Amino acid sequence: MTTTRRDFIKTVGAALATAQIPPQSPPTLEPYAAAEFTAPHPLVPPQPGAKRKVIYDQDNSGPFGTDILGTLMMLQADNVDLLGVTLVTGDAWMKQEMAYTLRLLELMGRTEIPVYPGAEFPMLNTKEEWQLRQQLYGGHRLDPWMGAFNRTNGGPDDINPLPPPYDRFAENIKPQEEHAAHFLIKTIRANPGEVTIYAGGPLTNLALATALAPDIVPLVPEVVMMGTGFHVFTNAFNMFFDPESARKVLWAPWPKFTIVTVDLAEEIHEGDEITPGHKMIEEIAARAENPISDLFQKYAVEPLQADPNHKFFRMADEMIAAQIIDPTVFAKTEPMYVDICTTPGPRYGDSMFWPRNWQAVPDAGKNVSAADRRVFVDPRQYYMGPPPSAGLVNVLQEIDHARFKKLFVELMTKPIRKS
């Protein structure tokens, strides 16, 4: 019998998944057997005024920054029903992320939200492999950030004390025992056509879930992901950290898959002004309730006071939140084919883009328009084309800066949402 490439990938992915996920009690994978798969459920548009059910999959590193701010936006949005938080190693090791996440929920008075431990390691990539690639090939990443793979970072079981205003580990909320991938499968099946997935970190949890239960893919109305890049970072962290998982997830036939690229995220930074001479961080620190006010004061305003040239991070994960809370903030999107390089070597983890009409490419020997230059990164891609299994995804191209900043400040300064 001939095995297709798609069948091979599914088989290998399932084997990797079962190796990463601890068995349930009693240990069994029977609920995910092929015989149990159900027919796709028709996606029903949400009713006007209804809350959007969301699973928040994140590499939630603290104490501040894009991960935490994305979390706060989702907690503060009145039109979001946060069904659970699933954690994945990325910006930090998963256990350290768990400590920050539980304590943040406790500070925000949201201990009813369950938090699930997810993948502690990428599918294939390792810290040692990354260091060896650097020695062999050097680096072409413009951003030196390597998250859990940073040389100064500890190991997966190291948990550092939490700084102010966290001050201590959570006491009134504990992590769930169920693995994140099992929670994803169970929750999506229980709410067919209703659960949006916020994917703010490496895509390991989602790859594991889809390997175990491919039937969940058509049941998800939208996945919103941060990662990939045209020019600023073709080797974006979330893709580089686990390229095999990213490729598997991108190839799945989701009803809608939306990408916030690093190029777009770099257009707005945490330290930007909301009005001339008035920064967003100052407005939030002055008007927000605690713990939001304390976080902005200590990790945004005080560093700026100490160094007026202090550089603030791009608002990447906050843009994912905006796409879920108010997608009209984005002025332009483009359906494109996207793939991730998984070939071992200097381009490992690179993102590649092709427009819908990729065969109608401009002549590389002639002048290329600005719009085409934004899309066609490498002329050598023209002739390869996207992989046969790749599907079209929704790539966000333009954002209304003023509306996004207004949304962000309003969410941070409104009364703390308690449930």
C-alpha positions in Angstrom: 0.0 0.0 0.0 1.4 3.4 -0.9 1.6 5.9 1.9 1.0 9.6 1.0 3.0 12.4 2.6 -0.1 13.6 4.4 -0.7 10.1 5.9 3.0 9.9 7.0 2.8 13.3 8.7 -0.4 12.3 10.6 1.2 9.0 11.7 4.4 10.6 12.9 2.6 13.5 14.6 0.3 11.1 16.5 3.3 9.1 17.7 5.1 12.3 18.9 1.9 13.5 20.6 1.4 10.3 22.6 5.0 10.5 23.7 4.7 14.1 25.0 1.3 13.8 26.8 1.1 12.0 30.1 -1.7 9.4 30.0 -5.1 10.1 31.6 -6.2 8.2 34.6 -7.0 5.4 33.7 -4.4 5.6 30.9 -6.2 5.4 27.6 -6.3 7.1 24.2 -9.5 5.4 23.2 -11.7 8.5 23.2 -9.5 9.8 20.3 -9.6 6.6 18.2 -10.6 7.1 14.6 -13.8 5.2 15.0 -15.0 7.9 17.4 -14.5 10.8 15.1 -17.7 12.7 14.4 -18.9 14.5 11.3 -18.0 18.2 11.2 -20.6 20.4 12.9 -21.8 23.4 10.9 -20.3 26.6 12.2 -23.0 28.9 13.6 -22.2 32.7 13.7 -22.4 34.0 17.2 -25.5 35.9 18.2 -25.3 39.7 18.5 -24.2 40.6 22.0 -23.1 37.0 22.8 -19.7 36.5 24.4 -17.0 34.9 22.3 -15.8 31.6 23.9 -12.0 31.5 23.9 -9.2 29.1 24.9 -6.2 31.2 25.7 -3.0 29.2 24.6 0.0 31.1 25.7 3.7 31.1 26.7 2.8 33.4 29.6 6.1 34.8 30.8 6.2 37.5 33.4 6.3 39.8 35.1 5.3 42.2 32.3 5.3 42.5 28.5 3.3 41.3 25.6 2.2 38.0 27.1 0.9 39.5 30.4 -0.7 42.4 28.6 -2.5 40.1 26.2 -3.7 38.1 29.2 -5.0 41.3 30.8 -6.9 42.4 27.7 -8.7 39.0 27.5 -9.5 39.2 31.2 -10.9 42.7 30.9 -13.0 42.2 27.7 -16.7 42.0 28.5 -17.4 40.2 25.2 -15.0 37.3 26.0 -15.9 34.1 27.9 -12.4 32.7 28.8 -13.0 29.0 29.1 -9.4 28.2 30.2 -5.7 29.0 29.9 -3.4 26.5 28.4 0.4 27.0 28.8 3.2 26.0 26.5 7.0 26.5 26.9 8.2 29.3 24.8 9.1 32.7 26.3 9.8 30.8 29.5 9.7 27.2 30.7 6.1 26.1 31.3 6.4 25.7 35.1 7.6 29.3 35.5 4.8 30.5 33.3 2.4 28.6 35.4 3.6 30.4 38.5 3.1 33.8 36.9 -0.3 32.9 35.4 -1.8 31.6 38.6 -0.7 34.5 40.7 -1.9 37.0 38.0 -5.4 35.4 38.0 -5.4 35.5 41.8 -4.5 39.2 41.8 -7.2 39.9 39.3 -9.8 38.0 41.3 -10.3 35.5 38.4 -9.5 32.2 40.2 -12.5 30.6 38.5 -10.5 30.3 35.2 -8.8 26.9 35.0 -5.1 26.8 33.9 -3.8 23.7 32.2 -0.1 22.6 31.9 0.9 21.9 28.3 4.0 20.9 26.4 7.2 21.5 28.2 9.4 20.9 25.1 9.0 21.5 21.4 8.3 18.5 19.1 11.9 18.1 17.9 13.8 21.3 18.6 16.0 21.4 21.7 18.2 24.0 23.5 21.3 22.0 22.6 20.3 21.9 18.9 19.8 25.7 18.9 23.2 26.3 20.4 24.8 24.0 17.9 23.1 25.7 15.0 24.4 29.1 16.2 27.9 27.7 16.3 27.6 26.2 12.9 25.7 28.9 11.0 25.8 32.0 13.1 22.5 33.8 13.5 20.2 35.8 11.2 17.6 36.6 13.8 17.4 40.4 14.4 15.9 39.7 17.8 18.3 37.9 20.2 15.4 36.7 22.4 15.4 32.9 22.7 12.9 32.5 25.6 13.4 29.3 27.5 16.5 28.6 25.3 18.3 31.7 26.5 21.7 30.7 27.8 21.1 32.5 31.1 17.8 30.7 31.6 17.5 27.7 33.9 15.9 24.3 33.2 12.3 23.3 32.9 11.9 22.5 36.6 13.4 25.8 37.9 10.9 28.2 39.3 12.2 31.6 40.4 10.4 33.7 43.1 7.9 36.2 41.8 8.8 39.9 42.0 6.5 42.7 43.1 3.6 43.2 42.7 3.2 39.4 42.4 5.3 39.0 45.7 4.5 35.4 46.2 3.1 32.2 44.6 -0.7 31.8 44.3 -2.5 30.3 47.2 -6.1 30.3 46.1 -5.8 28.6 42.7 -3.9 25.5 41.6 -3.0 24.2 38.1 -5.4 21.6 36.6 -4.1 18.0 36.4 -5.4 17.5 32.8 -3.0 18.1 30.0 -3.7 21.2 27.8 -4.1 19.1 24.7 -6.8 16.9 26.3 -8.6 20.1 27.5 -8.5 21.5 24.0 -10.0 18.4 22.5 -12.7 18.0 25.2 -13.7 21.6 25.2 -13.9 22.0 21.4 -15.9 18.9 21.0 -18.3 20.0 23.7 -18.8 23.4 22.0 -18.7 22.7 18.3 -18.4 25.8 16.2 -18.1 28.1 19.2 -14.5 28.0 20.6 -12.0 30.5 19.3 -8.3 29.7 20.0 -5.9 32.4 21.0 -2.4 31.1 20.1 0.1 33.4 21.5 3.1 31.1 21.8 4.7 28.2 20.0 2.0 25.9 18.6 3.0 22.7 20.3 -0.2 22.2 22.3 -2.4 22.8 19.3 -0.3 20.4 17.2 -0.6 17.7 19.8 -4.3 18.2 20.1 -4.8 18.0 16.3 -2.6 14.9 16.0 -4.7 13.1 18.7 -8.1 14.4 17.4 -8.1 15.7 13.8 -11.9 16.0 14.0 -11.6 19.1 16.1 -10.1 21.2 13.3 -13.4 21.9 11.4 -15.1 22.6 14.8 -13.0 25.7 15.5 -14.5 29.0 14.0 -11.1 30.8 14.2 -7.5 30.3 15.4 -5.7 33.6 15.9 -1.9 33.2 15.9 1.1 35.5 16.5 4.2 34.7 14.5 5.9 34.6 11.1 7.2 37.6 9.3 7.7 39.1 5.8 10.8 41.2 6.3 11.4 42.3 9.9 11.7 38.8 11.3 11.3 35.9 8.8 12.6 33.8 11.7 9.9 34.8 14.3 10.3 33.3 17.7 7.1 31.4 18.0 7.7 29.6 14.7 11.5 29.1 15.3 11.0 27.6 18.7 8.9 24.7 17.4 8.8 24.7 13.6 7.4 21.2 13.2 4.4 22.0 15.3 3.9 25.3 13.5 3.9 23.6 10.1 1.5 20.9 11.2 -1.0 23.5 12.6 -0.7 25.8 9.5 -1.4 22.8 7.2 -4.6 21.9 9.0 -7.8 22.9 7.2 -9.2 25.3 9.8 -12.4 27.2 8.8 -10.5 30.4 9.6 -6.8 30.9 10.6 -5.7 34.5 11.2 -2.1 35.6 11.6 -0.6 38.6 13.3 2.9 38.9 11.7 5.9 40.4 13.5 6.0 43.1 10.8 2.5 44.3 11.8 3.3 44.0 15.5 6.4 46.2 15.1 4.2 49.1 14.0 3.0 49.7 17.6 5.0 49.5 20.9 4.0 49.6 24.5 5.7 53.0 25.0 3.9 54.8 22.1 1.8 57.9 22.6 -1.9 57.8 22.6 -2.1 61.6 22.2 0.8 63.9 21.4 3.1 64.1 24.4 1.1 61.5 26.4 2.1 57.9 26.5 -0.3 55.0 26.8 1.7 53.6 29.8 1.4 56.9 31.7 -2.3 57.1 31.1 -2.8 53.5 32.3 -0.5 53.8 35.4 -2.4 57.0 36.4 -6.0 55.7 35.8 -6.1 51.9 36.1 -7.0 50.0 39.2 -4.6 47.6 40.9 -2.9 45.3 40.1 -2.9 46.8 36.5 -1.7 50.2 37.8 1.1 48.6 39.9 2.3 46.6 36.9 2.5 49.5 34.6 4.0 51.8 37.2 6.8 49.4 38.1 7.6 47.8 34.7 6.8 50.7 32.3 6.7 54.1 33.9 9.7 53.6 36.3 12.0 52.2 33.6 11.1 55.2 31.4 11.8 57.6 34.2 15.2 56.0 34.8 16.0 56.0 31.0 14.0 58.3 28.7 15.4 56.2 25.8 14.1 52.9 27.3 12.9 50.6 24.5 9.5 49.0 24.8 8.4 45.8 23.1 6.1 45.5 20.1 2.4 44.8 20.9 2.2 41.4 19.3 0.0 39.4 21.7 -2.1 42.4 22.3 -3.0 42.4 18.6 -4.2 38.8 18.8 -6.5 40.0 21.6 -7.7 42.9 19.5 -8.6 40.5 16.6 -10.8 38.5 19.0 -12.3 41.4 20.9 -12.8 43.8 18.0 -11.6 42.6 14.6 -12.7 45.9 12.9 -9.5 47.4 14.4 -7.7 45.8 11.4 -8.1 47.7 8.2 -6.8 45.1 5.7 -6.3 41.4 5.5 -5.0 39.2 2.7 -5.5 35.4 2.1 -2.1 33.9 1.7 -0.3 30.5 1.8 2.2 30.3 4.6 4.7 27.6 5.4 7.5 27.1 7.9 11.0 25.7 7.0 11.7 22.6 9.0 14.9 21.7 7.1 17.8 21.5 9.6 20.2 24.3 8.7 20.5 28.1 8.9 16.9 28.7 7.7 15.3 26.4 10.2 12.1 28.0 11.5 11.9 30.6 8.7 8.4 31.6 7.5 7.6 31.7 3.8 4.6 33.5 2.2 2.8 33.2 -1.2 -0.2 35.2 -2.3 -3.4 33.5 -3.4 -2.3 34.1 -7.0 1.3 33.0 -6.4 1.7 31.7 -10.0 1.2 35.2 -11.4 4.5 36.5 -10.0 6.2 39.7 -11.0 9.3 39.4 -13.2 12.2 39.5 -10.8 14.2 41.3 -13.5 11.9 44.3 -13.6 10.7 46.8 -11.1 8.5 45.3 -8.5 5.7 47.4 -6.8 5.8 48.2 -3.1 2.8 45.9 -2.5 4.6 43.0 -4.2 7.8 43.7 -2.3 5.8 43.3 0.9 4.7 39.8 -0.2 7.5 38.4 -2.4 10.4 38.2 0.1 12.8 35.9 -1.8 12.6 35.6 -5.6 13.7 31.9 -5.3 10.3 31.3 -3.7 8.4 32.3 -6.8 9.1 29.0 -8.6 8.7 26.6 -5.7 5.2 27.6 -4.8 3.4 26.7 -1.5 3.4 23.0 -0.4 0.4 21.1 -1.8 -1.0 20.5 1.7 -0.9 24.2 2.7 -4.2 26.1 3.0 -5.0 29.7 2.7 -4.8 31.7 5.9 -5.9 35.2 6.8 -2.9 37.4 7.1 -3.5 40.8 8.8 -1.9 43.5 6.8 -3.0 46.9 8.2 -4.1 48.1 11.6 -5.9 51.3 12.7 -3.3 52.6 15.1 -5.5 55.1 16.9 -8.4 52.6 17.4 -6.1 49.9 18.6 -4.5 52.2 21.2 -7.9 53.5 22.3 -9.1 49.9 22.8 -6.0 48.9 24.7 -6.1 51.9 27.1 -9.9 51.5 27.7 -9.5 47.8 28.6 -6.6 48.6 31.0 -8.3 51.5 32.7 -11.9 50.2 33.1 -12.9 48.7 36.4 -11.4 45.3 37.1 -13.7 42.7 35.6 -14.4 40.1 38.4 -16.1 37.3 36.4 
